Amino acid sequence: MEEESPCAFQDIGEEKRTVRQVPRVHIGRKQAKRRRPRQVTAGDMRKQARPAIEALEQSACQLQVFPGFRGMVQELVSRAQRMKRQQYTIALFGAFSAGKSSFANALLGDAVLPVSPHPTTAAINHVLPPTEERPHGTVLVQFKRKEQVLADVNQALEIAEQKVASFAELEALLDEHARIVREQQEKEAEKARREALEQTNPDAGKKTERKEEEEEEEELRDPLELLRDEQLFFLEAVRNGLSDMRGQFGEERTVTMEELSLFVAVEERACFVERVLLYYDGPLTRQGVILIDTPGAGSMNARHTEVAFEHIKHADAVVFVTYYNHAFSRADREFLIQLGRVKEYFARDKMFFIVNAADLAASEAEIDDVLRHVERNLLACGIREARLYPVSSQIGLLAARLAQGRLSEDEAALYRKLTGTPPDTPPPESAEGRFFSGITLFEEDFRAFVTEELVGAAVASAYEDIGRALRVLEAWRTEARTEEGERRRKEEQAKAARLASGTAIEEVDTDIERGLVAQEIEELVYYVKQRVFYRYFDEFKAIINVPAFADEQEEMQTLLRRYTNEIIRFVAFDLAQEMRATSLRIETFLERTLAGIHRRTENELRALDENIALAGYEALEYETPSFVPGLHEWNATVFADLLAPYKNRATFFTEGGNMKLRDDLEARLRGPVSEYVSACEKQLKDAYLPMFDREVQRLRQKWVRQVDEYFTGKLAALTASGDMAALDAAYEAVRAIYQTRRK
């Protein structure tokens, strides 16, 4: 294994970021050496689709006068409208403080998004193109419902084995925690005073010991002693913000951009915000791009995890941001493992990986070290051949501000320093600064991805629809030119084929495919439990290890209870993540199965009339079932008998107590895990088998309409020879339109 550069992975926070006095590495030039040369697509990305949109509209205009083309015309017009309205979503992910917001601001060209102070309070920010109803600068803040906030609170309390039904109960719990902590501190201070007294007066110490024995009483335990600082921080933020939230739960509020930071950067408000919609007019949004800045990968919010999966699934591009000299955290790895689980099930590779603050590099070799480190981590998470970009969001944003004429003297000095420009010379032009930062190369590759893969796929589908219409026109022209006797014979054949087609559609049997869907669900779910327990062993070692018990201030049993609960919550979390990934695998299988049924049906119909052409199968967006982490009734108290024997930190590890606890806990968890998995299997079948049935029924109805229209048009062509001139003219016009695809 390669040795990682020690200078590249110092674990320092972004707030401690310092600018080294070293020769600057030209990030853009360095990145340009790593990527394959490609043609740069200039201009608005959506303009690439305009010729296809015009082709669809012109074809629809030519076909609308003929019987039998009504449905096809509607499909052509509908596709043109969808392409006109097309927007492209970039979803940003990454660890808290990795620089997602600064990267988003660099893409937007201005300091638009404020930085959230804490991952537990962060909201999901959407930056969208403005509309007539919501002009530039409009900000909509959606507040959580009271039930949502309480659910977040109880999730934070779960490690402590506590639950509240109201905010009043939360405040009482926090007050009790504060009181007991205060009393413990007072006892510690008193103990220190007595120890000092013993050193000066031994007799007083003996009296103190006797007094302690006489006054011995059961010590109250802190109800929140098992929580970590981030959970306590979140609970305190909720309590402190309650007074301002009265009457606003579940409401939507319009604020200004200047007020936005109050709802994103102030913890006591941010913890009540579900999402923020910011309508912003900028170079990126003018091209129809929507930017979604998600909470950090370390967010403990269960809804954030589920919403993150939805964004992974539906976004056009997924961008993961990591900080240049931050080691990958456990939260990073959990998110990347989820990406690795689902990556192969997407139609195209839509993932981009950003190494932010690359201006900290002392040399190109150091950048190489960091990129290799990131690639190894991605590979360990199942992500191969990743698109990887070192960037400096700070330089990119400064360059954008220079172009706007808004660079202050201090910013100009920093811009020169970061780009290695002598103080007495002008700073680099904006375009050169953007290239230096590495942002330009990411933007070029993202533009190419959109135009070549997303727009390209839409354009290809558009011309497939036009080509299908053209083939039908050509067949009708040919048959309409036959002699009258032959036309009458073909007319009778068409009538018979029409009846037979209806019967064939009605008799399409999908029982085998439905059984295969159920079997696929069972097989996929079967392996979930195996994968979760395979990861359980690694996670147990990551949570319960010698350094984790180094704090002598906390009791052995307190630590064991905390870590046991964390392990149980990890198993619950991983099960839910596995089920979400399983749902995507099932949807992919459903799509392939239904597409196969569609092709089989089309072949059967073509056996009756070789010119029948059904519209290509386009899968609907499936409504993914919601999977929340379970195992709520299982915690350290339930497993107290497993923890009780372990009193000594040293012997716990040296005598194999940790390994025995690992195996005993695994054995006890297998039952609850099996119950959860079985419930999820039923949930998956209850969701996807009816979806399969509905989709088959929708396809039948669509096939009936298309076949009926096809024969209506064919019979019209066979019985109305006087319209040959119009048919020929339409054919030539649509053929000319179709041939524009090659230009």
C-alpha positions in Angstrom: 0.0 0.0 0.0 1.3 3.5 -0.9 2.3 5.8 1.9 0.1 8.8 2.0 1.6 12.3 2.0 1.6 13.4 5.6 1.3 17.1 4.7 -1.7 16.4 2.5 -4.1 15.0 5.1 -3.7 17.1 8.2 -7.1 17.2 9.9 -7.7 20.9 10.3 -10.9 22.8 10.2 -11.8 25.2 7.4 -11.9 28.1 9.9 -8.2 27.5 10.6 -7.3 27.6 6.9 -4.0 29.4 6.3 -2.4 30.4 3.0 1.1 29.0 2.6 3.9 31.1 1.4 4.9 28.8 -1.4 5.0 28.9 -5.2 1.4 28.5 -6.4 0.3 25.4 -8.3 -1.7 26.2 -11.4 -4.6 23.9 -10.6 -6.3 24.2 -14.0 -3.1 23.5 -15.9 -2.5 20.5 -13.6 -6.0 19.2 -14.2 -5.8 19.7 -17.9 -2.8 17.2 -18.0 -5.0 14.5 -16.3 -8.1 14.6 -18.6 -8.6 13.5 -22.1 -8.8 16.3 -24.7 -12.4 17.1 -25.7 -14.3 19.6 -27.8 -15.6 22.4 -25.6 -19.3 23.2 -26.1 -20.0 26.9 -25.9 -23.2 28.8 -25.3 -26.4 27.9 -23.6 -26.6 24.1 -23.0 -30.3 24.1 -23.9 -29.7 25.7 -27.3 -28.3 22.3 -28.3 -31.8 20.9 -28.2 -33.5 23.7 -30.2 -33.1 22.1 -33.6 -34.7 18.9 -32.3 -37.6 20.9 -30.7 -38.2 22.7 -34.0 -38.1 19.3 -35.8 -40.7 17.9 -33.4 -43.0 20.9 -33.8 -42.7 21.0 -37.6 -43.3 17.2 -37.9 -46.4 17.5 -35.7 -47.7 20.4 -37.9 -47.3 18.2 -41.1 -49.0 15.1 -39.5 -51.9 16.7 -37.7 -54.2 16.8 -40.8 -54.1 13.0 -41.3 -56.4 10.5 -39.5 -54.5 8.1 -37.4 -51.8 10.5 -36.3 -53.6 12.3 -33.4 -51.9 10.4 -30.6 -48.5 10.6 -32.4 -48.9 14.3 -32.9 -49.7 14.7 -29.2 -46.6 12.7 -28.3 -44.4 14.9 -30.6 -45.8 18.1 -29.1 -45.5 16.9 -25.6 -41.9 15.9 -26.1 -41.1 19.3 -27.6 -42.7 21.1 -24.6 -40.7 18.9 -22.1 -37.5 19.7 -23.9 -38.3 23.4 -23.9 -38.9 23.3 -20.1 -36.0 21.0 -19.4 -33.9 22.0 -16.4 -30.8 20.2 -15.1 -30.2 19.5 -11.4 -26.8 19.5 -9.7 -27.0 18.0 -6.2 -24.0 18.8 -4.0 -23.0 16.4 -1.2 -20.0 16.2 1.1 -18.9 16.3 4.7 -19.8 19.3 6.8 -17.1 22.0 6.3 -15.9 20.4 3.1 -16.7 23.6 1.2 -20.0 22.7 -0.6 -21.5 26.1 -0.1 -18.2 27.8 -1.2 -18.1 25.6 -4.3 -21.7 26.4 -5.1 -20.9 30.1 -4.7 -18.0 29.7 -7.1 -20.3 28.1 -9.7 -22.9 30.8 -9.2 -20.2 33.5 -9.4 -21.1 35.3 -6.2 -21.4 34.7 -2.4 -25.0 33.6 -2.7 -25.3 30.8 -0.1 -24.4 31.5 3.5 -22.5 28.7 5.4 -24.5 26.6 7.8 -23.0 26.6 11.3 -23.6 23.0 12.2 -24.5 19.8 10.3 -27.4 18.9 12.6 -29.2 22.2 12.0 -28.5 22.6 8.3 -31.4 22.9 5.8 -31.5 21.9 2.2 -30.9 24.9 -0.1 -32.2 25.0 -3.7 -31.0 27.7 -6.1 -33.4 27.9 -9.0 -33.9 30.1 -12.1 -36.2 33.0 -11.4 -39.8 33.0 -12.8 -42.4 35.7 -13.4 -44.1 34.9 -10.2 -40.8 34.6 -8.3 -38.2 37.1 -9.6 -34.5 37.3 -8.9 -33.8 37.5 -5.1 -37.0 35.8 -4.0 -36.3 33.5 -1.0 -38.9 31.0 0.3 -38.2 29.4 3.6 -40.2 26.3 4.4 -40.4 25.5 8.1 -40.8 22.0 9.5 -44.0 20.8 11.0 -44.1 20.4 14.8 -44.2 16.6 14.3 -41.1 16.7 12.1 -39.1 18.6 14.7 -40.2 16.3 17.5 -39.1 13.3 15.3 -35.7 15.0 14.8 -35.5 15.5 18.6 -36.3 11.9 19.4 -33.8 10.7 16.8 -31.2 12.7 18.7 -32.3 11.3 22.0 -32.3 7.7 20.8 -28.7 7.0 21.8 -29.6 8.1 25.4 -32.7 5.8 25.3 -35.0 8.7 25.9 -38.1 9.9 24.1 -40.3 13.0 24.5 -43.9 13.6 23.3 -43.7 17.4 23.6 -41.3 20.3 23.7 -42.1 20.8 27.4 -40.8 17.3 28.1 -37.6 18.2 26.1 -37.1 21.3 28.2 -37.6 19.3 31.4 -35.1 16.7 30.2 -32.5 19.4 29.4 -33.1 21.1 32.7 -32.6 17.8 34.5 -29.4 17.2 32.5 -28.1 20.7 33.4 -28.9 20.3 37.1 -27.2 16.9 37.4 -24.1 18.2 35.4 -24.0 21.2 37.7 -24.2 19.0 40.8 -21.5 16.7 39.5 -19.3 19.6 38.9 -19.9 20.9 42.4 -19.1 17.4 43.8 -15.9 17.3 41.8 -15.0 20.7 43.2 -15.8 19.6 46.7 -13.7 16.5 46.3 -10.8 18.5 45.1 -11.1 20.8 48.1 -11.2 17.8 50.5 -8.2 16.3 48.9 -6.3 19.5 49.3 -7.4 19.7 53.0 -6.2 16.1 53.6 -2.7 17.1 52.5 -2.6 19.8 55.1 -4.7 18.1 57.9 -4.8 14.3 57.8 -7.2 14.2 60.7 -9.7 16.3 58.8 -9.5 13.8 55.9 -10.4 10.9 58.2 -13.4 12.9 59.5 -14.4 13.6 55.9 -14.3 9.9 55.0 -16.5 9.0 58.0 -18.9 11.7 57.0 -19.1 10.5 53.4 -19.8 6.9 54.6 -22.6 8.2 56.8 -24.1 10.4 54.0 -23.7 7.8 51.3 -26.7 8.0 49.0 -27.6 6.8 45.5 -26.2 9.1 42.9 -28.6 10.4 40.3 -27.6 9.6 36.7 -27.6 12.1 33.9 -30.5 11.1 31.5 -28.4 12.5 28.6 -25.0 11.1 29.6 -24.8 8.8 26.6 -25.2 11.7 24.1 -22.3 13.2 22.2 -21.8 16.9 21.9 -23.5 17.2 18.4 -26.7 15.7 19.7 -26.7 18.0 22.8 -26.0 21.0 20.6 -29.0 20.2 18.4 -31.3 19.8 21.4 -30.2 23.1 22.9 -30.7 24.8 19.6 -34.3 23.5 19.4 -35.0 24.7 22.9 -33.4 28.1 22.4 -35.4 28.7 19.1 -38.8 27.6 20.3 -39.9 31.0 21.4 -39.4 32.5 17.9 -41.1 29.5 16.1 -44.5 29.7 17.8 -47.2 29.8 15.0 -44.7 29.1 12.2 -44.5 25.4 12.2 -45.3 24.0 8.7 -45.5 27.5 7.2 -43.7 29.0 4.2 -42.3 32.5 4.6 -40.9 34.8 1.9 -37.7 36.7 2.9 -35.0 38.7 1.2 -31.5 37.5 0.3 -30.2 39.7 3.0 -32.3 37.9 5.6 -31.4 34.4 4.3 -28.4 34.0 6.6 -30.7 34.4 9.6 -32.4 31.1 8.7 -29.3 29.2 7.6 -26.5 30.5 9.7 -28.3 31.0 13.1 -28.6 27.6 14.8 -31.7 28.4 16.7 -33.6 29.1 13.5 -31.8 26.7 11.1 -32.9 23.6 13.1 -36.6 24.5 12.3 -36.1 25.0 8.5 -37.0 22.1 6.2 -35.7 23.7 3.0 -34.9 27.0 1.3 -35.8 28.0 -2.2 -33.7 30.8 -3.6 -34.6 32.2 -7.1 -31.4 33.6 -8.5 -30.5 35.1 -11.9 -26.9 34.1 -12.8 -24.9 32.5 -15.6 -25.6 29.0 -14.3 -29.3 29.3 -13.6 -29.9 31.1 -17.0 -29.1 27.8 -18.6 -31.8 26.0 -16.6 -29.5 24.6 -13.9 -30.9 24.0 -10.4 -28.3 23.8 -7.7 -29.2 21.8 -4.5 -26.9 22.3 -1.6 -27.5 19.4 0.9 -26.6 19.2 4.6 -23.2 17.6 5.3 -22.7 13.9 5.0 -22.5 13.9 8.7 -26.0 15.1 9.2 -27.8 12.9 11.7 -31.3 13.9 10.4 -33.0 10.7 9.2 -35.1 12.8 6.7 -31.9 14.3 5.3 -30.7 10.8 4.6 -33.8 9.8 2.8 -34.0 13.1 0.9 -30.3 12.7 0.0 -31.2 9.3 -1.6 -34.0 10.9 -3.6 -31.6 13.5 -4.9 -29.0 10.9 -5.8 -31.7 9.1 -7.7 -33.3 12.0 -9.5 -30.6 14.6 -9.9 -29.0 14.9 -13.4 -25.6 15.3 -11.8 -24.3 14.3 -8.3 -21.3 16.2 -7.1 -19.4 15.1 -4.0 -17.1 17.7 -2.4 -14.2 16.9 -0.1 -11.7 19.3 1.5 -8.1 19.1 0.3 -6.5 18.2 3.6 -9.4 16.5 5.5 -9.3 12.7 6.0 -12.4 11.0 4.9 -14.8 10.7 7.9 -17.0 7.7 8.7 -20.0 9.9 7.5 -18.2 10.5 4.2 -17.6 6.8 3.7 -21.2 5.9 4.6 -22.4 8.3 1.9 -19.9 7.1 -0.7 -20.8 3.4 0.1 -24.4 4.3 -0.8 -23.2 5.9 -4.0 -21.3 2.8 -4.8 -24.3 0.6 -4.1 -26.5 2.4 -6.7 -24.0 3.8 -9.2 -24.2 0.9 -11.7 -28.0 1.1 -11.8 -28.1 4.5 -13.4 -28.4 4.8 -17.1 -25.3 6.9 -17.3 -22.4 7.9 -15.0 -23.6 11.2 -13.5 -21.2 11.5 -10.6 -18.5 14.2 -10.2 -16.0 14.4 -7.3 -14.4 17.7 -6.2 -11.3 18.1 -4.1 -11.8 21.7 -2.8 -9.1 24.1 -1.5 -6.5 22.6 -3.8 -4.6 25.9 -3.6 -3.2 24.6 -0.4 -1.0 22.3 -2.4 2.7 22.9 -2.2 3.4 21.1 -5.5 1.8 19.2 -8.3 3.2 16.0 -6.7 1.3 16.8 -3.6 -1.9 17.2 -5.6 -1.2 13.8 -7.1 -0.9 12.3 -3.6 -4.2 13.7 -2.6 -6.0 12.6 -5.7 -4.6 9.1 -5.4 -5.8 9.1 -1.8 -9.3 10.1 -2.8 -9.4 7.6 -5.7 -8.4 4.8 -3.2 -11.2 5.8 -0.9 -13.7 5.9 -3.7 -12.5 2.5 -4.9 -13.0 1.0 -1.4 -16.6 2.3 -1.6 -17.2 0.6 -5.0 -16.7 3.7 -7.1 -14.4 3.2 -10.1 -13.1 5.5 -12.8 -14.4 8.6 -10.9 -14.4 12.0 -12.5 -12.1 13.8 -10.1 -11.4 17.6 -10.0 -9.0 19.5 -7.8 -10.4 23.1 -7.5 -10.0 26.3 -5.4 -13.5 27.7 -4.8 -11.9 30.7 -3.2 -9.9 31.6 -6.3 -12.9 30.9 -8.6 -15.2 33.2 -6.6 -12.6 36.0 -6.5 -12.1 35.7 -10.2 -15.9 36.0 -10.7 -16.0 39.1 -8.5 -13.2 40.6 -10.5 -15.3 40.2 -13.7 -18.2 42.0 -11.9 -15.9 44.9 -10.9 -16.6 44.1 -7.2 -13.2 43.0 -6.0 -12.1 45.0 -3.0 -8.4 45.9 -2.4 -8.1 43.2 0.3 -9.7 40.7 -2.0 -7.4 41.7 -4.9 -4.4 41.3 -2.6 -5.6 37.8 -1.6 -6.3 37.0 -5.3 -2.8 37.9 -6.3 -1.4 35.9 -3.4 -3.4 32.8 -4.1 -2.5 32.9 -7.8 1.2 33.6 -7.2 1.0 37.0 -8.8 3.6 39.6 -7.6 2.0 42.4 -5.5 3.0 45.2 -7.9 1.3 43.6 -11.0 -2.3 43.4 -12.0 -4.2 40.3 -10.9 -5.0 37.7 -13.5 -8.0 38.4 -15.7 -11.2 36.7 -14.6 -11.2 34.0 -17.3 -7.6 33.1 -16.4 -8.3 33.1 -12.7 -11.3 30.7 -13.3 -9.1 28.4 -15.3 -6.3 28.7 -12.6 -8.9 27.6 -10.0 -9.9 24.4 -11.8 -13.5 25.6 -11.9 -13.4 26.2 -15.7 -12.5 22.6 -16.4 -15.3 21.2 -14.2 -17.8 23.6 -15.9 -16.6 22.5 -19.4 -16.9 18.8 -18.5 -20.3 19.3 -16.9 -21.5 21.2 -20.0 -20.2 18.4 -22.2 -22.0 15.8 -19.9 -25.3 17.7 -20.3 -25.1 18.4 -24.0 -23.6 15.0 -25.0 -25.5 12.7 -22.7 -28.6 14.4 -21.3 -29.5 16.6 -24.3 -28.1 14.1 -26.7 -30.4 11.4 -25.3 -33.4 13.7 -25.5 -32.5 14.6 -29.1 -32.1 11.0 -30.0 -35.5 10.1 -28.6 -37.1 13.0 -30.5 -35.8 11.8 -33.8 -36.8 8.3 -33.0 -40.4 9.5 -32.7 -40.1 11.4 -36.0 -38.6 8.4 -37.7 -41.4 6.2 -36.5 -43.9 8.7 -38.0 -41.9 8.7 -41.2 -42.0 4.9 -41.6 -45.8 4.9 -41.1 -46.2 7.6 -43.7 -44.0 5.7 -46.2 -46.0 2.4 -45.6 -49.3 4.2 -46.2 -48.1 5.9 -49.4 -46.9 2.6 -50.8 -50.1 0.8 -50.1 -52.3 3.6 -51.3 -50.6 3.5 -54.7 -51.6 -0.1 -55.4 -54.4 -0.9 -57.9 -58.0 -0.7 -56.7 -58.5 -4.5 -56.4 -55.3 -4.9 -54.4 -56.3 -2.0 -52.1 -59.6 -3.6 -51.4 -57.8 -6.8 -50.5 -55.4 -4.9 -48.2 -58.4 -3.1 -46.7 -60.0 -6.4 -45.7 -56.6 -7.6 -44.3 -56.3 -4.4 -42.3 -59.7 -4.8 -40.8 -59.0 -8.4 -39.8 -55.6 -7.5 -38.4 -57.2 -4.7 -36.4 -59.5 -7.2 -34.7 -56.7 -9.7 -34.2 -54.4 -7.0 -32.7 -57.0 -6.1 -30.1 -57.3 -9.7 -29.1 -53.5 -10.1 -29.0 -53.2 -7.1 -26.7 -55.9 -8.4 -24.4 -54.3 -11.8 -24.2 -50.8 -10.6 -23.4 -49.8 -12.8 -20.5 -47.5 -11.2 -17.9 -47.9 -13.7 -15.0 -44.4 -15.1 -15.6 -42.8 -11.6 -15.5 -44.8 -10.7 -12.4 -43.5 -13.9 -10.7 -40.0 -12.9 -11.7 -40.4 -9.5 -10.1 -41.5 -11.1 -6.8 -38.6 -13.6 -7.0 -36.1 -10.7 -7.6 -37.4 -8.9 -4.5 -36.9 -12.0 -2.4 -33.4 -12.6 -3.7 -32.3 -9.0 -3.3 -33.7 -8.8 0.2 -32.1 -12.2 1.2 -28.6 -10.7 0.6 -29.2 -7.5 2.6 -28.9 -9.2 6.0 -25.6 -10.8 4.9 -24.1 -7.5 3.8 -25.2 -5.7 6.9 -23.7 -8.2 9.3 -20.5 -8.3 7.1 -20.2 -4.5 7.8 -21.2 -4.9 11.4 -17.8 -6.5 12.3 -15.9 -3.5 10.8 -18.2 -1.0 12.4 -17.9 -2.7 15.8 -14.1 -2.4 15.6 -14.4 1.3 14.5 -16.6 2.1 17.5 -15.2 -0.1 20.2 -11.5 0.1 20.3 -8.8 1.0 22.9 -8.6 4.8 22.1 -12.4 5.0 22.5 -12.0 4.0 26.1 -9.1 6.4 26.9 -11.3 9.0 28.7 -10.8 8.0 32.3 -13.5 10.6 33.3 -16.3 8.4 32.0 -17.3 5.1 33.6 -16.6 1.9 31.7 -20.3 1.0 31.7 -21.4 4.4 30.5 -19.0 4.1 27.5 -20.2 0.6 26.8 -23.8 1.6 26.8 -23.1 4.6 24.5 -21.1 2.6 22.0 -23.6 -0.3 22.1 -26.4 2.0 21.2 -24.3 3.6 18.5 -23.6 0.1 17.0 -27.3 -0.7 17.1 -28.2 2.6 15.4 -25.5 1.9 12.8 -27.1 -1.5 12.0 -30.5 0.2 11.8 -29.2 3.0 9.6 -27.3 0.5 7.3 -30.4 -1.6 6.9 -32.5 1.4 5.8 -29.7 2.4 3.4 -29.5 -1.1 1.9 -33.3 -1.1 1.5 -33.2 2.2 -0.4 -30.5 0.8 -2.7 -32.6 -2.4 -3.1 -35.6 -0.3 -4.1 -33.5 1.2 -7.0 -32.3 -2.2 -8.0 -35.9 -3.4 -8.1 -37.0 -0.4 -10.2 -34.2 -1.1 -12.7 -35.4 -4.7 -12.9 -39.0 -3.6 -13.3 -38.0 -1.2 -16.1 -36.1 -4.0 -18.0 -38.9 -6.4 -17.5 -41.6 -4.0 -18.7 -39.5 -3.0 -21.7 -39.2 -6.7 -22.5 -43.0 -7.1 -22.4 -43.3 -4.1 -24.6 -40.9 -5.5 -27.2 -42.5 -8.9 -27.1 -46.0 -7.3 -27.7 -44.7 -5.2 -30.6 -43.2 -8.3 -32.3 -46.5 -10.1 -31.9 -48.4 -7.2 -33.4 -45.9 -6.9 -36.3 -46.7 -10.6 -37.1 -50.2 -9.3 -37.9 -49.1 -6.2 -39.7 -45.4 -5.6 -40.4 -45.7 -1.8 -40.4 -47.2 -1.4 -36.9 -44.7 0.7 -34.8 -45.4 1.3 -31.2 -43.9 4.2 -29.4 -40.7 3.3 -27.6 -41.1 2.3 -23.9 -40.4 5.1 -21.5 -40.4 4.1 -17.8 -42.5 6.2 -15.4 -40.9 7.7 -12.3 -41.5 5.2 -9.5 -42.6 6.3 -6.1 -39.9 4.8 -3.9 -41.1 3.4 -0.6 -39.9 5.2 2.5 -37.5 3.2 4.7 -36.9 4.6 8.2 -34.3 3.0 10.5 -35.9 0.5 12.8 -34.7 -1.5 15.8 -36.0 1.3 18.1 -37.0 -1.1 20.9 -33.4 -2.5 21.1 -30.8 -0.7 23.1 -28.1 -1.1 25.7 -30.6 -1.5 28.5 -32.1 -4.5 26.8 -28.7 -6.0 26.4 -27.5 -5.0 29.9 -26.7 -8.7 30.7 -24.2 -8.7 27.9 -22.5 -5.5 29.2 -22.5 -6.2 32.9 -19.5 -8.5 33.2 -17.1 -5.9 31.8 -15.8 -3.5 34.5 -12.1 -3.2 33.6 -10.9 -1.3 30.5 -7.6 -3.1 30.2 -8.8 -6.6 30.6 -11.8 -6.0 28.3 -9.4 -5.9 25.4 -6.5 -8.0 26.6 -8.7 -10.9 27.6 -10.9 -10.8 24.6 -14.0 -9.3 26.2 -14.5 -7.0 23.2 -14.6 -10.0 20.8 -17.0 -11.9 23.0 -19.3 -8.8 23.2 -19.1 -8.5 19.5 -20.2 -12.0 18.9 -22.9 -12.1 21.6 -24.4 -8.8 20.4 -24.4 -10.0 16.8 -26.3 -13.2 17.9 -28.9 -11.2 19.8 -29.4 -8.7 16.9 -30.0 -11.3 14.2 -33.6 -11.9 15.3 -34.6 -8.2 15.3 -32.8 -7.7 12.0 -34.6 -10.6 10.4 -37.9 -9.2 11.5 -37.0 -5.8 10.0 -35.9 -7.4 6.7 -39.0 -9.5 6.5 -41.2 -6.4 7.1 -39.3 -4.6 4.3 -39.7 -7.5 1.9 -43.5 -7.3 2.4 -43.3 -3.5 2.0 -41.4 -3.9 -1.3 -43.8 -6.4 -2.6 -46.8 -4.4 -1.5 -45.3 -1.4 -3.3 -43.8 -2.8 -6.5 -46.1 -5.6 -7.5 -49.2 -3.3 -7.7 -46.9 -0.8 -9.6 -46.1 -3.6 -12.1 -49.8 -4.4 -12.5 -50.7 -0.7 -13.0 -47.9 -0.2 -15.5 -49.0 -3.3 -17.5 -52.6 -1.9 -17.6 -51.3 1.5 -18.7 -49.3 -0.1 -21.5 -52.3 -2.1 -22.7 -54.4 1.0 -22.9 -51.6 2.8 -24.8 -51.1 -0.1 -27.2 -54.8 -0.2 -27.9 -54.9 3.5 -28.7 -51.8 3.4 -30.9 -52.9 0.3 -32.8 -56.4 1.7 -33.3 -55.0 5.0 -34.6 -52.6 3.1 -36.9 -55.4 1.1 -38.6 -57.6 4.2 -38.7 -54.9 6.0 -40.7 -54.1 3.0 -42.8 -57.7 2.4 -43.8 -58.1 6.1 -44.6 -55.0 5.9 -46.9 -56.4 2.8 -48.7 -59.8 4.3 -49.2 -58.9 7.9 -50.0 -56.6 7.8 -53.0 -57.4 11.4 -53.9 -55.3 12.5 -50.9 -52.1 11.1 -52.4 -50.7 14.5 -53.1 -51.1 15.6 -49.5 -49.7 12.3 -48.3 -46.7 12.7 -50.6 -46.1 16.3 -49.5 -46.2 15.4 -45.9 -43.9 12.5 -46.4 -41.3 14.6 -48.2 -41.5 17.3 -45.6 -41.1 14.9 -42.6 -38.3 13.1 -44.4 -36.5 16.5 -44.9 -37.0 17.2 -41.2 -35.7 13.8 -40.2 -32.6 14.2 -42.3 -31.6 17.4 -40.4 -30.5 15.0 -37.6 -27.4 14.2 -39.7 -26.3 17.8 -40.0 
